Amino acid sequence: MKVEILTPEKNVFEGEARLVSLPGSDGSLGILNNHAPLITTLAEGNVKVEGTDGKVQEFHVKGGTVEVLNNRVIVLAE
């Protein structure tokens, strides 16, 4: 799936991933391929992106919003 992590200042990450873990406002979220459509808010914490090569990258967010649709994850982070 394609993942984009955006802040007001810049595009922090763009690439393919096997798994995205997010700090949702109501608890942790794990997003895999073919996930159901979703829009929710994020709490402060780390967004973890596991690439198709197995490499994990972490990005700290202070909050924001995530949209999941058609194997595309867009994180609008603060």
C-alpha positions in Angstrom: 0.0 0.0 0.0 1.1 3.6 -0.6 1.8 5.7 2.5 2.2 9.5 2.8 3.0 11.4 6.0 2.5 15.1 5.6 3.0 18.0 8.0 2.2 21.7 7.3 5.9 22.3 6.6 6.8 19.3 4.4 6.2 15.8 3.0 7.9 13.7 5.7 7.5 10.3 4.1 6.2 8.8 0.9 6.6 5.1 -0.1 5.2 1.6 -0.1 4.5 -0.2 3.1 3.4 -3.6 4.4 2.1 -2.3 7.8 1.4 1.1 9.3 0.9 1.4 13.1 -0.7 4.6 14.3 -1.5 6.1 17.7 -5.3 6.6 17.3 -7.2 8.9 19.6 -9.2 5.8 20.9 -6.2 3.4 20.8 -3.6 1.9 18.6 -4.3 1.1 15.0 -2.7 -1.3 12.6 -3.3 -0.9 8.9 -2.5 -3.7 6.4 -3.3 -4.0 2.7 -7.0 -4.0 1.8 -8.0 -2.3 5.1 -11.6 -1.0 5.2 -12.0 2.7 4.5 -11.3 4.8 7.6 -10.9 8.4 8.7 -9.9 9.0 12.3 -7.9 11.4 14.5 -4.5 10.7 16.0 -3.1 11.2 19.4 0.5 12.1 20.2 2.8 9.2 19.6 4.8 7.4 17.0 3.7 6.3 13.5 5.6 3.2 12.5 5.9 2.3 8.9 7.1 -1.2 8.0 8.4 -1.1 4.4 8.0 -4.0 1.9 11.7 -4.8 2.7 10.9 -5.3 6.4 12.7 -2.1 7.4 10.8 -0.1 10.1 10.8 3.7 10.3 9.2 5.7 13.1 7.9 9.3 13.0 6.7 11.2 16.1 3.4 13.1 15.7 1.7 15.4 18.1 -1.7 14.5 16.7 -3.5 14.8 13.4 -5.8 12.8 11.1 -5.4 9.7 9.0 -7.4 8.5 5.9 -7.3 5.0 4.6 -8.8 4.3 1.2 -8.0 1.9 -1.7 -4.6 0.8 -0.3 -3.5 4.3 0.3 -2.8 5.8 3.8 -2.5 9.5 4.2 -1.4 10.9 7.5 -1.9 14.6 8.1 0.3 15.2 11.2 1.0 18.0 13.5 
